[in-house]
């Protein structure tokens, strides 16, 4: 099926009804089932997309691209693989952020607020994050513990929750067993084990790298709620000025949904609920597209080689400064 024809169908339906992507099958789609009866979501998926996280300001209130606009954008996308990266970064040769817009043809991954933009952060969050940035600026070279979590190869924002398209290694594997779902992220190879037995979250006194997830089925949609995030990852995730995409509040909560579609991909949606960080709830949506495997081992060497060299350079700068006194 032509993906832009599908997008056009969806575009027209959404304008006419205000409904989501599943409106196009009128609720008649029956996804495959596991041997124990749950919808079978198992497989390897990829989240790469050139759709921006936030809607570009020049698009105003345009929620969807037309198929013609989408074709022009995709055909005009031409990363400069020959360009050199800055010291300490990669260039386009190493990146794999995709070449296609999301199948819904939304103009941003954020679908709510309606303007496709992140809501403002609270004054409390702005003050807290400013303190964090100031501390990091002053103490960034003291030792490995003062360096960022991704640089130490311990965790990456795209690992989730929520899952977020990043510049490469956008693959995830979903595995199911009776009463459980596992989401294995390629990037820094975290595996999130999600019980479906209705059990309560662990004590709020216990925080974890990727939080504490609990799932349940709503029809054919897997809904996952995650709490108990640690400050170590809450303050590493997201753009400068906002930092954590999911919020830095003590009771921040991520709710995800995974819905199989007749077009073969999973519609992924997440909502961030953290009034200590954001002035409103917000929701993003994109596709988990089926892709071929296997997922190869993610060998992150920045923590093995770059980190010691960065700290060694800092110690030599300190020594040189002492020698000049």
Secondary structure by P-SEA (a helix, b strand, c coil): ccaaaaaaaaaaaaaacccccccccccccccccccccccccbbbbbbcccccccccccccccccccaaaaaaaaaaccccccccccccccccccccccccccccccccccccccccccccccaaaaaaaaaaaaaaaaccccccccccccccccccccccccccccccccbbbbbbcccbbbbbbcccbbbbbbbccccccccccccccccbbbbbbcccbbbbbbccccccccccccccccccccccccbbbbbbbbbbccccccbbbbbbbbcccccbbbbbbbbbbbbbcccccccccccccaaaaaaaaaaaaaaaaaaac
